Amino acid sequence: GDSVTQMEGPVTLSEEAFLTINCTYTATGYPSLFWYVQYPGEGLQLLLKATKADDKGSNKGFEATYRKETTSFHLEKGSVQVSDSAVYFCALTWDNYGQNFVFGPGTRLSVLP
Amino acid sequence: EAEVAQSPRYKITEKSQAVAFWCDPISGHATLYWYRQILGQGPELLVQFQDESVVDDSQLPKDRFSAERLKGVDSTLKIQPAELGDSAMYLCASSPGSGGGETQYFGPGTRLLVL
């Protein structure tokens, strides 16, 4: 079945460091890909998404490019802030009726001042 | 900005007791989802509704869990009896159409602790 794999955390960075969180997926065809973020004690919030190959999603300084050749959707940010400390989830879904999300296990990011 | 509402935010109960969680999706959203998130893991779908109909409840432990969305708006998830292994965050989400490929909007969740 479909699955999403993320780099293991926790990831600890200093403020203003460059961030990469790896995400790869296993699926037949070309699903839509998402990154969600979960701050402590809260639900998930959409961070960005891409619906077809080579699309780049971006939001709040974060970017991810849909790479079909490597089945990847790595999350990047050039300069992280303390406020970016959270858990990041990569997910996929399909454009068919009733299709649901398949979430990765999440990667915890801690940014130190 | 419209949000998904959930209550209660926190619930502590003893095993064998009954618990219920409530979710009010974003107005006009046809699809509603209940997820269970165990600490340190990603959310896992329990049940998906399209309006008042169940689309997918294949992962819902039906011997103890039940869910309803009677009028196709708000929804209730019930556990009876609760077990220690049910301790988790229960998340509700909604999406505007049929769900396929759409962004899901999540509520703040209900954190359940079973003693």
Interface residues (C-beta under 8 A of the other chain):
Chain A: V4 S32 F34 Y36 G41 E42 G43 L44 Q45 L46 K49 T51 F89 A91 T93 W94 D95 N96 Y97 G98 Q99 N100 F101 F103 G104 P105 G106
Chain B: V4 Q6 Y33 G40 Q41 G42 P43 E44 L45 Q48 Q50 V55 D56 L91 A93 S98 G99 G100 G101 E102 T103 Q104 Y105 F106 G107 P108 G109 R111
